[in-house]
Amino acid sequence: MNFSMKRNFYLRHPKQNNMKPAFFSAVILFLFMHIQAFSQQPPATVLDGKQYKIDLMKDGKLDSKETLVFENGMMDALECHQYGFSATRNNVKQAGDLITFMVISKSEKEGTMNWQGKVTGENIEGSVSWVKQGQATINYTFKGTEVKSQK
């Protein structure tokens, strides 16, 4: 059977011809839905499951204490909840034993906190800038250690 005969055969049998597009449409829809679901979840990081107690220093003096929790590709500064900040997706990179991270956390009323830090072993350190409209930027440094879970 040559090409023109095959083409005419399928044109005369629409039920057979419609099965392939319907099947492929269903497969494409299924894949699209799964890709959308996975793309909305932050990727897991090497810091997931870790928690750190830190001292926030301002102008070289202790300003406050904070707990940083890393879970599901996000960082959560627990004491900052009172200012409207919540868990935020983090950007984590690892080079050997050094892990670096960056987080931009936003509060509707209290502005933006830009966290940058590094983790080496059980130690964490870095800086955070708190930017809020109508006030000068507040710059902190921080240091702390990992809190080991008690099982």
C-alpha positions as CSV (number, residue, x, y, z in Angstrom):
1,M,0.0,0.0,0.0
2,N,1.5,3.3,-1.0
3,F,1.4,6.5,1.1
4,S,-1.6,8.1,-0.6
5,M,-3.6,4.8,-0.1
6,K,-2.7,4.8,3.6
7,R,-3.7,8.4,4.0
8,N,-7.1,7.8,2.3
9,F,-7.6,4.7,4.5
10,Y,-7.3,6.8,7.8
11,L,-9.4,9.5,6.4
12,R,-12.2,7.0,5.8
13,H,-11.9,5.6,9.3
14,P,-12.2,8.5,11.7
15,K,-12.6,6.3,14.9
16,Q,-9.2,4.8,14.4
17,N,-7.7,8.1,13.6
18,N,-9.1,9.9,16.7
19,M,-7.7,7.5,19.2
20,K,-4.1,8.6,18.9
21,P,-4.7,12.4,19.5
22,A,-6.9,11.7,22.5
23,F,-4.4,9.4,24.1
24,F,-1.5,11.8,23.5
25,S,-3.5,14.7,24.8
26,A,-4.3,12.8,28.0
27,V,-0.6,11.9,28.4
28,I,0.5,15.5,27.9
29,L,-2.1,16.8,30.3
30,F,-1.0,14.3,32.9
31,L,2.7,15.3,32.6
32,F,1.9,19.0,32.7
33,M,-0.1,18.6,35.9
34,H,2.7,16.7,37.6
35,I,5.4,19.2,36.4
36,Q,3.3,22.1,37.8
37,A,2.9,20.3,41.2
38,F,6.6,19.6,41.5
39,S,7.6,23.1,40.4
40,Q,5.7,24.7,43.2
41,Q,7.6,22.8,45.9
42,P,11.0,24.2,46.8
43,P,13.8,21.7,46.1
44,A,15.3,19.9,49.1
45,T,18.7,21.2,50.3
46,V,21.6,19.9,52.3
47,L,20.4,22.1,55.2
48,D,16.9,20.5,55.4
49,G,16.2,19.0,58.9
50,K,18.8,21.3,60.6
51,Q,18.1,23.9,63.2
52,Y,20.5,26.6,64.6
53,K,20.5,28.9,67.6
54,I,22.1,32.2,66.7
55,D,23.0,35.5,68.4
56,L,22.2,38.5,66.3
57,M,24.8,41.3,66.8
58,K,24.3,44.9,66.0
59,D,27.3,47.3,66.1
60,G,29.2,44.5,67.8
61,K,26.7,44.1,70.7
62,L,24.2,41.3,71.3
63,D,20.8,42.5,70.0
64,S,18.7,39.4,70.2
65,K,18.7,35.6,69.9
66,E,17.1,33.7,67.0
67,T,16.4,30.2,65.9
68,L,16.8,29.3,62.2
69,V,15.0,26.2,61.0
70,F,15.7,24.7,57.6
71,E,13.1,22.4,56.2
72,N,11.6,21.5,52.7
73,G,14.0,23.9,50.9
74,M,13.0,26.8,53.1
75,M,14.4,28.8,56.0
76,D,12.3,30.0,58.9
77,A,13.6,32.5,61.5
78,L,11.2,31.7,64.3
79,E,11.5,34.9,66.4
80,C,10.8,37.0,63.3
81,H,7.2,35.6,63.1
82,Q,6.2,38.4,65.5
83,Y,7.1,40.9,62.7
84,G,5.1,39.0,60.0
85,F,8.0,37.1,58.5
86,S,7.6,33.4,57.8
87,A,9.4,30.5,56.2
88,T,10.9,31.5,52.9
89,R,12.6,29.5,50.0
90,N,16.3,29.5,50.4
91,N,19.1,29.4,47.9
92,V,21.8,26.9,49.1
93,K,25.1,26.0,47.5
94,Q,27.7,23.5,48.7
95,A,31.4,23.4,47.9
96,G,33.1,20.7,49.8
97,D,32.4,21.2,53.5
98,L,31.3,24.8,53.1
99,I,27.6,25.4,52.7
100,T,26.4,28.9,51.8
101,F,22.8,30.2,51.8
102,M,20.8,33.3,50.9
103,V,17.2,34.1,51.8
104,I,15.1,37.1,51.1
105,S,12.2,37.1,53.6
106,K,9.3,39.6,53.3
107,S,6.7,40.9,55.7
108,E,3.7,42.9,54.5
109,K,4.2,45.5,57.3
110,E,7.8,45.2,58.3
111,G,9.8,45.2,55.1
112,T,12.4,42.8,53.9
113,M,15.2,40.8,55.6
114,N,18.1,39.7,53.4
115,W,19.9,36.8,55.0
116,Q,23.4,35.6,53.8
117,G,25.3,32.9,55.7
118,K,27.6,30.0,55.7
119,V,27.6,26.7,57.5
120,T,30.8,24.8,58.3
121,G,30.3,21.7,60.3
122,E,28.0,22.6,63.3
123,N,28.7,26.3,63.0
124,I,26.7,29.0,61.2
125,E,27.5,32.7,60.7
126,G,26.5,35.5,58.4
127,S,24.8,38.8,58.1
128,V,21.2,40.0,57.7
129,S,20.0,43.4,56.5
130,W,16.5,44.6,57.5
131,V,15.1,47.1,55.1
132,K,11.9,48.9,55.9
133,Q,10.4,51.9,54.2
134,G,10.7,55.0,56.4
135,Q,13.6,53.8,58.5
136,A,17.3,53.3,58.1
137,T,18.5,49.8,57.1
138,I,19.4,47.8,60.2
139,N,22.5,45.5,59.6
140,Y,23.2,42.5,61.8
141,T,25.9,39.8,61.9
142,F,25.1,36.5,63.4
143,K,26.9,33.4,64.8
144,G,25.6,30.2,66.2
145,T,25.6,26.4,66.4
146,E,23.4,23.6,65.3
147,V,20.9,22.3,67.7
148,K,21.0,18.5,67.6
149,S,17.6,16.8,67.8
150,Q,17.1,14.5,70.8
151,K,15.6,11.2,69.8
